[in-house]
Amino acid sequence: MMVVLLKGQVPAALAGLALTYAAHISGVFQFTIRLLSETESRFISVERMQTAIQVLGGSRKIFNLKMRGNQDLTFCLRVAPGCELEK
């Protein structure tokens, strides 16, 4: 935006460099936000498993456990058959 406002006062080469850096930084921000979102989803899945273990109490063998927030959503958590979970 500053490059447009300062038209004629900033050399074209520097304006192009500034736009290139701005585009690159924008991509880095998008990638960072995506990673943060995926990490948060994984933490939520672990919290849900901890809650399920507390509700069950103790050590249990679980077969084909699948969890989702709503019937219309995809599964957010799947446990392999025969997986043992402990408190």
C-alpha positions in Angstrom: 0.0 0.0 0.0 2.8 2.4 0.8 4.4 1.6 -2.6 1.2 2.9 -4.3 1.0 6.0 -2.1 4.7 6.9 -2.6 4.5 6.5 -6.4 7.3 8.5 -8.0 9.2 8.9 -4.7 10.4 5.3 -4.4 12.6 3.8 -7.1 10.8 1.0 -9.1 13.3 -1.6 -8.1 12.8 -1.0 -4.4 9.0 -0.9 -4.9 9.2 -4.3 -6.7 11.4 -5.7 -3.9 9.0 -4.5 -1.2 6.0 -6.1 -3.0 7.9 -9.3 -3.4 8.8 -9.4 0.3 5.3 -8.6 1.3 3.9 -11.5 -0.8 6.4 -13.9 0.7 5.7 -12.8 4.3 2.0 -13.1 3.6 2.6 -16.8 2.6 4.6 -17.4 5.7 1.8 -16.0 7.9 -0.8 -18.2 6.2 1.4 -21.3 6.6 2.0 -20.4 10.3 -1.7 -20.0 11.0 -2.5 -23.3 9.3 0.1 -25.1 11.5 -1.3 -23.5 14.6 -4.8 -24.6 13.6 -3.7 -28.2 13.0 -1.8 -28.3 16.3 -4.8 -27.0 18.2 -7.0 -29.7 16.6 -4.5 -32.4 17.7 -4.5 -31.1 21.2 -8.3 -31.1 21.3 -8.3 -34.7 20.2 -5.9 -35.6 23.0 -8.1 -33.7 25.5 -11.1 -35.7 24.3 -9.3 -39.0 24.7 -8.3 -38.0 28.3 -11.9 -37.2 29.0 -13.0 -40.5 27.6 -10.4 -42.4 29.7 -11.6 -40.6 32.8 -15.2 -41.4 32.1 -14.3 -45.1 31.6 -12.0 -45.2 34.6 -8.8 -47.2 34.7 -7.3 -49.2 31.9 -9.6 -50.5 29.1 -9.2 -52.1 25.7 -11.0 -50.1 23.0 -12.0 -51.5 19.6 -12.7 -49.1 16.7 -13.3 -46.0 18.8 -14.3 -43.0 16.6 -15.2 -39.6 17.8 -16.8 -36.6 16.1 -18.3 -33.4 17.3 -21.5 -33.7 15.3 -23.2 -36.4 13.1 -22.6 -34.2 10.1 -18.9 -33.8 10.7 -16.0 -36.1 9.8 -14.3 -38.1 12.6 -11.8 -36.1 14.5 -10.4 -39.0 16.4 -9.9 -42.7 15.6 -8.2 -45.3 17.8 -6.7 -48.4 16.3 -8.4 -51.7 17.1 -7.0 -53.3 20.3 -5.4 -50.1 21.6 -5.0 -50.1 25.4 -5.6 -46.8 27.1 -4.6 -46.1 30.7 -5.2 -43.2 33.1 
